[in-house]
Amino acid sequence: MEAIACDQLGYAVIALGGGRKQVGERIDWRVGFAHPRKLGDHVEAGEPLLLMHYDDETAAATAEKIVQAAYQIGTVPPDKKLELVSQRFA
């Protein structure tokens, strides 16, 4: 995994109904993603990028397109995995 547009993953959750486009919109707490692939992970062709929970086929199709566009998979792995926490402040 060379790059992930994390903001796009957020938009995909919104497309599923798990977020709000406008204040006051209802959130469906049943939808979302589990086990997303991380930057630097090795992915073989056909392996899932994440597990999607959804309740609407049309919304899921939209979210799937967004997710696929968000992940950049290449042949050369990144030099190193990034640290989860890069800096701490007291």
N, C-alpha and C positions, 0 to 999 in steps of 0.2 A: 504494500500500500504506500504510494508516494505522497498523496495529499488527500485531505478530506475537507470539504466546504461545510463546516459544522453549522453555519447559519442555515444552509439549505436543509440539513436534517431537521432543524427546528421548523422550517416551513413545511416539511413533509408531515410532521406531527400535527401542525395546524390543519393541513389538508385532510387528515384523518378525523379531525374534530377534537383533538387533544389539546388545543390551544385556542386563543381568541384572536380574531382579526380586528374586532372592535370591542370596546368596553361593554360589559353586560352580556356578551354571548355566552351560551352554555358550553361547558367543557365536558367531554365524554372521558371519564377517568378510566374506562376500560381499554382505550386504544393507546398505542405507542410502540416503542421498539425495545427489544431485549438482545443482549449479546452482540452489540455492534462490533465490527472489526475495527481495529485501532491502527493508527499510523505506524508503519513498519511491519505490520503483520503480513505473513506469507499467505496468499490466496491462490488456490488452484481454480482453473476454469470450471464453472458449474457450482462452486461452493457458495453458500449464502453469505451476503455481507452483513445481514442482521436478521432477527426474527421480528416480524411485524404482527401486531395485534390490531385487528380492525373489525368493524361491524357493517361496513358498507363497501361493496365491490368496486363501485365507481371511484369512491374516495381512495381506496387502496391502490387502484390502478394509477391514479394521479400521484400518490405518494411514492409509489414504486419508481416512476419516471424521475421524480425529484431525487430520490436516493441514488439511483444509478448514475445520474449526472453529478452528484456530490462527491462520489468516490473516484479518485484518479489512480488507476492501477497500472503499474509499469513493470518493466522487466528488470530494472536495477533497483535493489532495495536501498532505502535511505542509509547514510553513513552510520547512523546510530539512532536508537529509539530516544525520543525526547523524554525528559523527566516529567512525571505527572505534576510535581510542584517545582517550579523553577526558582522561586525566591520566597523567603519568609521575612516578615517584619515583626518586630517586638512591640 
